[in-house]
Amino acid sequence: MTIQDQREVVAVHPQLRVVKRYKLNASQPTGLTYDARTNWLYVSVRYAVDSFNTNTGAEVNRVPAAAGVDTLWLDRESRTVYAAGGGSLLMIRADGQHLAIADELSPDVKGHTVAYDPEKKMVFLPGAREGQSKLLILWPMANQAEGDNAEAGVR
């Protein structure tokens, strides 16, 4: 079967049959992450990250993102979606039906992917510039005082 000029995400059963199709009102979907606890799907598209209700297939929210985001990682505990592209790392709060940019880091690491370790709460952003390989590692720092938010460290 050929799909011509359609923009959609397709959910496939382990037996390789199509279960659902989600129409995208955007172009160039490149990355996605699924939250089984809330049944939300997050998709990186050209210049944005979209959230979908997988029960209805409806796009619920969208936030702007740099071009070239190829990978999304979700920290289910903190409700944060990490997206890398265009030399920046975007941290998006994913609270149910609402997406909001929590922070953006421009570390001059020209990576388009991001990896996340949920056990250690570490974010890895690989990239290169001018023939030099780089790897940005973000990790949580201990609270300075009880009740303070944890700060992120950079190596």
PyMOL CGO cylinders between C-alpha atoms (Angstrom):
from pymol import cmd
from pymol.cgo import CYLINDER

trace = [
    CYLINDER, 0.00, 0.00, 0.00, 1.30, 3.44, -0.92, 0.3, 1, 1, 1, 1, 1, 1,
    CYLINDER, 1.30, 3.44, -0.92, 0.57, 6.54, 1.12, 0.3, 1, 1, 1, 1, 1, 1,
    CYLINDER, 0.57, 6.54, 1.12, 0.99, 9.65, -0.99, 0.3, 1, 1, 1, 1, 1, 1,
    CYLINDER, 0.99, 9.65, -0.99, 1.50, 13.12, 0.47, 0.3, 1, 1, 1, 1, 1, 1,
    CYLINDER, 1.50, 13.12, 0.47, -0.14, 12.33, 3.81, 0.3, 1, 1, 1, 1, 1, 1,
    CYLINDER, -0.14, 12.33, 3.81, 1.16, 13.64, 7.10, 0.3, 1, 1, 1, 1, 1, 1,
    CYLINDER, 1.16, 13.64, 7.10, 0.36, 11.21, 9.83, 0.3, 1, 1, 1, 1, 1, 1,
    CYLINDER, 0.36, 11.21, 9.83, 1.68, 9.11, 12.66, 0.3, 1, 1, 1, 1, 1, 1,
    CYLINDER, 1.68, 9.11, 12.66, 0.71, 5.45, 12.47, 0.3, 1, 1, 1, 1, 1, 1,
    CYLINDER, 0.71, 5.45, 12.47, 0.37, 3.19, 15.53, 0.3, 1, 1, 1, 1, 1, 1,
    CYLINDER, 0.37, 3.19, 15.53, 1.29, -0.39, 14.67, 0.3, 1, 1, 1, 1, 1, 1,
    CYLINDER, 1.29, -0.39, 14.67, 0.37, -3.52, 16.64, 0.3, 1, 1, 1, 1, 1, 1,
    CYLINDER, 0.37, -3.52, 16.64, 3.24, -5.94, 17.41, 0.3, 1, 1, 1, 1, 1, 1,
    CYLINDER, 3.24, -5.94, 17.41, 1.78, -8.24, 14.72, 0.3, 1, 1, 1, 1, 1, 1,
    CYLINDER, 1.78, -8.24, 14.72, 2.46, -5.40, 12.22, 0.3, 1, 1, 1, 1, 1, 1,
    CYLINDER, 2.46, -5.40, 12.22, -1.09, -4.31, 11.59, 0.3, 1, 1, 1, 1, 1, 1,
    CYLINDER, -1.09, -4.31, 11.59, -2.14, -0.67, 11.71, 0.3, 1, 1, 1, 1, 1, 1,
    CYLINDER, -2.14, -0.67, 11.71, -4.09, 0.10, 14.87, 0.3, 1, 1, 1, 1, 1, 1,
    CYLINDER, -4.09, 0.10, 14.87, -4.61, 3.87, 14.56, 0.3, 1, 1, 1, 1, 1, 1,
    CYLINDER, -4.61, 3.87, 14.56, -3.65, 6.81, 12.38, 0.3, 1, 1, 1, 1, 1, 1,
    CYLINDER, -3.65, 6.81, 12.38, -3.11, 10.30, 13.73, 0.3, 1, 1, 1, 1, 1, 1,
    CYLINDER, -3.11, 10.30, 13.73, -3.32, 13.11, 11.17, 0.3, 1, 1, 1, 1, 1, 1,
    CYLINDER, -3.32, 13.11, 11.17, -0.67, 15.80, 11.54, 0.3, 1, 1, 1, 1, 1, 1,
    CYLINDER, -0.67, 15.80, 11.54, -1.35, 19.44, 10.81, 0.3, 1, 1, 1, 1, 1, 1,
    CYLINDER, -1.35, 19.44, 10.81, 2.40, 19.90, 10.29, 0.3, 1, 1, 1, 1, 1, 1,
    CYLINDER, 2.40, 19.90, 10.29, 5.22, 18.71, 8.10, 0.3, 1, 1, 1, 1, 1, 1,
    CYLINDER, 5.22, 18.71, 8.10, 8.37, 16.66, 8.57, 0.3, 1, 1, 1, 1, 1, 1,
    CYLINDER, 8.37, 16.66, 8.57, 7.66, 14.56, 11.68, 0.3, 1, 1, 1, 1, 1, 1,
    CYLINDER, 7.66, 14.56, 11.68, 11.03, 13.29, 12.89, 0.3, 1, 1, 1, 1, 1, 1,
    CYLINDER, 11.03, 13.29, 12.89, 10.76, 12.15, 16.50, 0.3, 1, 1, 1, 1, 1, 1,
    CYLINDER, 10.76, 12.15, 16.50, 8.20, 11.00, 19.00, 0.3, 1, 1, 1, 1, 1, 1,
    CYLINDER, 8.20, 11.00, 19.00, 7.77, 9.78, 22.54, 0.3, 1, 1, 1, 1, 1, 1,
    CYLINDER, 7.77, 9.78, 22.54, 4.73, 8.16, 24.13, 0.3, 1, 1, 1, 1, 1, 1,
    CYLINDER, 4.73, 8.16, 24.13, 3.52, 8.42, 27.71, 0.3, 1, 1, 1, 1, 1, 1,
    CYLINDER, 3.52, 8.42, 27.71, 1.60, 5.23, 28.49, 0.3, 1, 1, 1, 1, 1, 1,
    CYLINDER, 1.60, 5.23, 28.49, 0.49, 6.58, 31.88, 0.3, 1, 1, 1, 1, 1, 1,
    CYLINDER, 0.49, 6.58, 31.88, -1.44, 9.49, 30.36, 0.3, 1, 1, 1, 1, 1, 1,
    CYLINDER, -1.44, 9.49, 30.36, -1.94, 8.18, 26.79, 0.3, 1, 1, 1, 1, 1, 1,
    CYLINDER, -1.94, 8.18, 26.79, -0.28, 11.26, 25.32, 0.3, 1, 1, 1, 1, 1, 1,
    CYLINDER, -0.28, 11.26, 25.32, 1.95, 11.22, 22.26, 0.3, 1, 1, 1, 1, 1, 1,
    CYLINDER, 1.95, 11.22, 22.26, 4.54, 13.94, 21.68, 0.3, 1, 1, 1, 1, 1, 1,
    CYLINDER, 4.54, 13.94, 21.68, 5.79, 14.45, 18.11, 0.3, 1, 1, 1, 1, 1, 1,
    CYLINDER, 5.79, 14.45, 18.11, 8.57, 16.71, 16.84, 0.3, 1, 1, 1, 1, 1, 1,
    CYLINDER, 8.57, 16.71, 16.84, 7.60, 18.35, 13.56, 0.3, 1, 1, 1, 1, 1, 1,
    CYLINDER, 7.60, 18.35, 13.56, 9.13, 21.16, 11.55, 0.3, 1, 1, 1, 1, 1, 1,
    CYLINDER, 9.13, 21.16, 11.55, 9.73, 24.05, 13.98, 0.3, 1, 1, 1, 1, 1, 1,
    CYLINDER, 9.73, 24.05, 13.98, 7.45, 22.64, 16.73, 0.3, 1, 1, 1, 1, 1, 1,
    CYLINDER, 7.45, 22.64, 16.73, 6.65, 19.87, 19.20, 0.3, 1, 1, 1, 1, 1, 1,
    CYLINDER, 6.65, 19.87, 19.20, 3.01, 18.72, 19.21, 0.3, 1, 1, 1, 1, 1, 1,
    CYLINDER, 3.01, 18.72, 19.21, 1.03, 16.79, 21.81, 0.3, 1, 1, 1, 1, 1, 1,
    CYLINDER, 1.03, 16.79, 21.81, -1.73, 14.35, 20.87, 0.3, 1, 1, 1, 1, 1, 1,
    CYLINDER, -1.73, 14.35, 20.87, -4.49, 12.67, 22.82, 0.3, 1, 1, 1, 1, 1, 1,
    CYLINDER, -4.49, 12.67, 22.82, -4.10, 9.07, 21.64, 0.3, 1, 1, 1, 1, 1, 1,
    CYLINDER, -4.10, 9.07, 21.64, -7.68, 8.21, 22.63, 0.3, 1, 1, 1, 1, 1, 1,
    CYLINDER, -7.68, 8.21, 22.63, -9.15, 10.74, 20.17, 0.3, 1, 1, 1, 1, 1, 1,
    CYLINDER, -9.15, 10.74, 20.17, -6.19, 11.30, 17.83, 0.3, 1, 1, 1, 1, 1, 1,
    CYLINDER, -6.19, 11.30, 17.83, -6.60, 15.06, 18.24, 0.3, 1, 1, 1, 1, 1, 1,
    CYLINDER, -6.60, 15.06, 18.24, -3.67, 17.46, 18.38, 0.3, 1, 1, 1, 1, 1, 1,
    CYLINDER, -3.67, 17.46, 18.38, -4.04, 19.24, 21.69, 0.3, 1, 1, 1, 1, 1, 1,
    CYLINDER, -4.04, 19.24, 21.69, -1.14, 21.65, 21.95, 0.3, 1, 1, 1, 1, 1, 1,
    CYLINDER, -1.14, 21.65, 21.95, 2.00, 22.84, 20.18, 0.3, 1, 1, 1, 1, 1, 1,
    CYLINDER, 2.00, 22.84, 20.18, 5.12, 24.73, 21.21, 0.3, 1, 1, 1, 1, 1, 1,
    CYLINDER, 5.12, 24.73, 21.21, 7.77, 26.20, 18.90, 0.3, 1, 1, 1, 1, 1, 1,
    CYLINDER, 7.77, 26.20, 18.90, 11.08, 24.34, 18.55, 0.3, 1, 1, 1, 1, 1, 1,
    CYLINDER, 11.08, 24.34, 18.55, 14.27, 24.70, 16.56, 0.3, 1, 1, 1, 1, 1, 1,
    CYLINDER, 14.27, 24.70, 16.56, 14.53, 23.04, 13.18, 0.3, 1, 1, 1, 1, 1, 1,
    CYLINDER, 14.53, 23.04, 13.18, 16.20, 19.65, 13.19, 0.3, 1, 1, 1, 1, 1, 1,
    CYLINDER, 16.20, 19.65, 13.19, 14.72, 18.12, 16.35, 0.3, 1, 1, 1, 1, 1, 1,
    CYLINDER, 14.72, 18.12, 16.35, 15.09, 14.39, 15.67, 0.3, 1, 1, 1, 1, 1, 1,
    CYLINDER, 15.09, 14.39, 15.67, 14.64, 12.86, 19.11, 0.3, 1, 1, 1, 1, 1, 1,
    CYLINDER, 14.64, 12.86, 19.11, 12.33, 13.50, 22.06, 0.3, 1, 1, 1, 1, 1, 1,
    CYLINDER, 12.33, 13.50, 22.06, 12.77, 12.05, 25.54, 0.3, 1, 1, 1, 1, 1, 1,
    CYLINDER, 12.77, 12.05, 25.54, 10.15, 12.21, 28.28, 0.3, 1, 1, 1, 1, 1, 1,
    CYLINDER, 10.15, 12.21, 28.28, 10.94, 12.25, 31.99, 0.3, 1, 1, 1, 1, 1, 1,
    CYLINDER, 10.94, 12.25, 31.99, 7.65, 10.86, 33.26, 0.3, 1, 1, 1, 1, 1, 1,
    CYLINDER, 7.65, 10.86, 33.26, 8.38, 11.84, 36.85, 0.3, 1, 1, 1, 1, 1, 1,
    CYLINDER, 8.38, 11.84, 36.85, 9.03, 15.55, 36.25, 0.3, 1, 1, 1, 1, 1, 1,
    CYLINDER, 9.03, 15.55, 36.25, 6.69, 15.73, 33.22, 0.3, 1, 1, 1, 1, 1, 1,
    CYLINDER, 6.69, 15.73, 33.22, 9.52, 17.19, 31.09, 0.3, 1, 1, 1, 1, 1, 1,
    CYLINDER, 9.52, 17.19, 31.09, 10.03, 16.53, 27.37, 0.3, 1, 1, 1, 1, 1, 1,
    CYLINDER, 10.03, 16.53, 27.37, 13.62, 17.07, 26.19, 0.3, 1, 1, 1, 1, 1, 1,
    CYLINDER, 13.62, 17.07, 26.19, 14.10, 18.11, 22.54, 0.3, 1, 1, 1, 1, 1, 1,
    CYLINDER, 14.10, 18.11, 22.54, 17.38, 18.94, 20.80, 0.3, 1, 1, 1, 1, 1, 1,
    CYLINDER, 17.38, 18.94, 20.80, 17.89, 20.67, 17.48, 0.3, 1, 1, 1, 1, 1, 1,
    CYLINDER, 17.89, 20.67, 17.48, 19.49, 23.66, 15.86, 0.3, 1, 1, 1, 1, 1, 1,
    CYLINDER, 19.49, 23.66, 15.86, 22.21, 23.78, 18.51, 0.3, 1, 1, 1, 1, 1, 1,
    CYLINDER, 22.21, 23.78, 18.51, 19.85, 24.12, 21.46, 0.3, 1, 1, 1, 1, 1, 1,
    CYLINDER, 19.85, 24.12, 21.46, 18.21, 21.91, 24.06, 0.3, 1, 1, 1, 1, 1, 1,
    CYLINDER, 18.21, 21.91, 24.06, 14.56, 22.64, 24.77, 0.3, 1, 1, 1, 1, 1, 1,
    CYLINDER, 14.56, 22.64, 24.77, 12.91, 21.54, 28.02, 0.3, 1, 1, 1, 1, 1, 1,
    CYLINDER, 12.91, 21.54, 28.02, 9.12, 21.41, 27.73, 0.3, 1, 1, 1, 1, 1, 1,
    CYLINDER, 9.12, 21.41, 27.73, 6.69, 20.99, 30.64, 0.3, 1, 1, 1, 1, 1, 1,
    CYLINDER, 6.69, 20.99, 30.64, 4.06, 18.45, 29.65, 0.3, 1, 1, 1, 1, 1, 1,
    CYLINDER, 4.06, 18.45, 29.65, 1.16, 18.87, 32.07, 0.3, 1, 1, 1, 1, 1, 1,
    CYLINDER, 1.16, 18.87, 32.07, -1.76, 16.98, 30.61, 0.3, 1, 1, 1, 1, 1, 1,
    CYLINDER, -1.76, 16.98, 30.61, -3.27, 19.02, 27.82, 0.3, 1, 1, 1, 1, 1, 1,
    CYLINDER, -3.27, 19.02, 27.82, -0.82, 21.88, 28.25, 0.3, 1, 1, 1, 1, 1, 1,
    CYLINDER, -0.82, 21.88, 28.25, 2.68, 22.15, 26.79, 0.3, 1, 1, 1, 1, 1, 1,
    CYLINDER, 2.68, 22.15, 26.79, 4.91, 25.03, 27.88, 0.3, 1, 1, 1, 1, 1, 1,
    CYLINDER, 4.91, 25.03, 27.88, 8.57, 25.80, 27.33, 0.3, 1, 1, 1, 1, 1, 1,
    CYLINDER, 8.57, 25.80, 27.33, 10.24, 25.51, 30.73, 0.3, 1, 1, 1, 1, 1, 1,
    CYLINDER, 10.24, 25.51, 30.73, 13.77, 26.39, 29.64, 0.3, 1, 1, 1, 1, 1, 1,
    CYLINDER, 13.77, 26.39, 29.64, 16.05, 26.53, 26.64, 0.3, 1, 1, 1, 1, 1, 1,
    CYLINDER, 16.05, 26.53, 26.64, 19.78, 25.99, 26.67, 0.3, 1, 1, 1, 1, 1, 1,
    CYLINDER, 19.78, 25.99, 26.67, 22.02, 27.04, 23.76, 0.3, 1, 1, 1, 1, 1, 1,
    CYLINDER, 22.02, 27.04, 23.76, 25.27, 25.21, 24.58, 0.3, 1, 1, 1, 1, 1, 1,
    CYLINDER, 25.27, 25.21, 24.58, 26.86, 25.59, 21.12, 0.3, 1, 1, 1, 1, 1, 1,
    CYLINDER, 26.86, 25.59, 21.12, 26.82, 21.81, 20.69, 0.3, 1, 1, 1, 1, 1, 1,
    CYLINDER, 26.82, 21.81, 20.69, 25.35, 21.37, 17.22, 0.3, 1, 1, 1, 1, 1, 1,
    CYLINDER, 25.35, 21.37, 17.22, 23.53, 18.13, 18.02, 0.3, 1, 1, 1, 1, 1, 1,
    CYLINDER, 23.53, 18.13, 18.02, 20.12, 17.16, 16.73, 0.3, 1, 1, 1, 1, 1, 1,
    CYLINDER, 20.12, 17.16, 16.73, 19.48, 14.28, 19.13, 0.3, 1, 1, 1, 1, 1, 1,
    CYLINDER, 19.48, 14.28, 19.13, 19.20, 13.93, 22.87, 0.3, 1, 1, 1, 1, 1, 1,
    CYLINDER, 19.20, 13.93, 22.87, 19.42, 10.94, 25.20, 0.3, 1, 1, 1, 1, 1, 1,
    CYLINDER, 19.42, 10.94, 25.20, 18.01, 10.75, 28.73, 0.3, 1, 1, 1, 1, 1, 1,
    CYLINDER, 18.01, 10.75, 28.73, 18.79, 8.46, 31.67, 0.3, 1, 1, 1, 1, 1, 1,
    CYLINDER, 18.79, 8.46, 31.67, 15.64, 8.40, 33.86, 0.3, 1, 1, 1, 1, 1, 1,
    CYLINDER, 15.64, 8.40, 33.86, 17.38, 6.63, 36.76, 0.3, 1, 1, 1, 1, 1, 1,
    CYLINDER, 17.38, 6.63, 36.76, 20.18, 9.16, 37.14, 0.3, 1, 1, 1, 1, 1, 1,
    CYLINDER, 20.18, 9.16, 37.14, 18.18, 12.10, 35.70, 0.3, 1, 1, 1, 1, 1, 1,
    CYLINDER, 18.18, 12.10, 35.70, 21.00, 12.84, 33.25, 0.3, 1, 1, 1, 1, 1, 1,
    CYLINDER, 21.00, 12.84, 33.25, 20.62, 14.43, 29.82, 0.3, 1, 1, 1, 1, 1, 1,
    CYLINDER, 20.62, 14.43, 29.82, 23.16, 13.77, 27.05, 0.3, 1, 1, 1, 1, 1, 1,
    CYLINDER, 23.16, 13.77, 27.05, 23.45, 16.05, 24.01, 0.3, 1, 1, 1, 1, 1, 1,
    CYLINDER, 23.45, 16.05, 24.01, 26.00, 14.83, 21.44, 0.3, 1, 1, 1, 1, 1, 1,
    CYLINDER, 26.00, 14.83, 21.44, 27.28, 16.96, 18.61, 0.3, 1, 1, 1, 1, 1, 1,
    CYLINDER, 27.28, 16.96, 18.61, 30.25, 18.45, 16.85, 0.3, 1, 1, 1, 1, 1, 1,
    CYLINDER, 30.25, 18.45, 16.85, 31.53, 21.76, 15.60, 0.3, 1, 1, 1, 1, 1, 1,
    CYLINDER, 31.53, 21.76, 15.60, 34.46, 22.65, 13.37, 0.3, 1, 1, 1, 1, 1, 1,
    CYLINDER, 34.46, 22.65, 13.37, 35.82, 19.08, 13.37, 0.3, 1, 1, 1, 1, 1, 1,
    CYLINDER, 35.82, 19.08, 13.37, 35.58, 18.73, 17.15, 0.3, 1, 1, 1, 1, 1, 1,
    CYLINDER, 35.58, 18.73, 17.15, 33.34, 16.12, 18.78, 0.3, 1, 1, 1, 1, 1, 1,
    CYLINDER, 33.34, 16.12, 18.78, 31.42, 17.32, 21.81, 0.3, 1, 1, 1, 1, 1, 1,
    CYLINDER, 31.42, 17.32, 21.81, 29.12, 15.77, 24.39, 0.3, 1, 1, 1, 1, 1, 1,
    CYLINDER, 29.12, 15.77, 24.39, 27.11, 17.94, 26.73, 0.3, 1, 1, 1, 1, 1, 1,
    CYLINDER, 27.11, 17.94, 26.73, 26.06, 16.19, 29.94, 0.3, 1, 1, 1, 1, 1, 1,
    CYLINDER, 26.06, 16.19, 29.94, 23.45, 17.71, 32.27, 0.3, 1, 1, 1, 1, 1, 1,
    CYLINDER, 23.45, 17.71, 32.27, 22.87, 16.18, 35.66, 0.3, 1, 1, 1, 1, 1, 1,
    CYLINDER, 22.87, 16.18, 35.66, 20.83, 17.19, 38.73, 0.3, 1, 1, 1, 1, 1, 1,
    CYLINDER, 20.83, 17.19, 38.73, 22.67, 18.81, 41.61, 0.3, 1, 1, 1, 1, 1, 1,
    CYLINDER, 22.67, 18.81, 41.61, 21.75, 18.29, 45.26, 0.3, 1, 1, 1, 1, 1, 1,
    CYLINDER, 21.75, 18.29, 45.26, 19.36, 20.83, 46.73, 0.3, 1, 1, 1, 1, 1, 1,
    CYLINDER, 19.36, 20.83, 46.73, 21.09, 23.72, 48.45, 0.3, 1, 1, 1, 1, 1, 1,
    CYLINDER, 21.09, 23.72, 48.45, 18.38, 23.92, 51.11, 0.3, 1, 1, 1, 1, 1, 1,
    CYLINDER, 18.38, 23.92, 51.11, 15.35, 21.80, 51.78, 0.3, 1, 1, 1, 1, 1, 1,
    CYLINDER, 15.35, 21.80, 51.78, 12.48, 22.88, 49.58, 0.3, 1, 1, 1, 1, 1, 1,
    CYLINDER, 12.48, 22.88, 49.58, 14.71, 24.47, 46.92, 0.3, 1, 1, 1, 1, 1, 1,
    CYLINDER, 14.71, 24.47, 46.92, 14.45, 23.21, 43.36, 0.3, 1, 1, 1, 1, 1, 1,
    CYLINDER, 14.45, 23.21, 43.36, 17.39, 21.13, 42.17, 0.3, 1, 1, 1, 1, 1, 1,
    CYLINDER, 17.39, 21.13, 42.17, 19.75, 22.95, 39.86, 0.3, 1, 1, 1, 1, 1, 1,
    CYLINDER, 19.75, 22.95, 39.86, 21.27, 21.38, 36.78, 0.3, 1, 1, 1, 1, 1, 1,
    CYLINDER, 21.27, 21.38, 36.78, 24.97, 20.97, 36.37, 0.3, 1, 1, 1, 1, 1, 1,
    CYLINDER, 24.97, 20.97, 36.37, 26.88, 21.11, 33.09, 0.3, 1, 1, 1, 1, 1, 1,
    CYLINDER, 26.88, 21.11, 33.09, 30.08, 19.25, 32.22, 0.3, 1, 1, 1, 1, 1, 1,
]
cmd.load_cgo(trace, "trace")
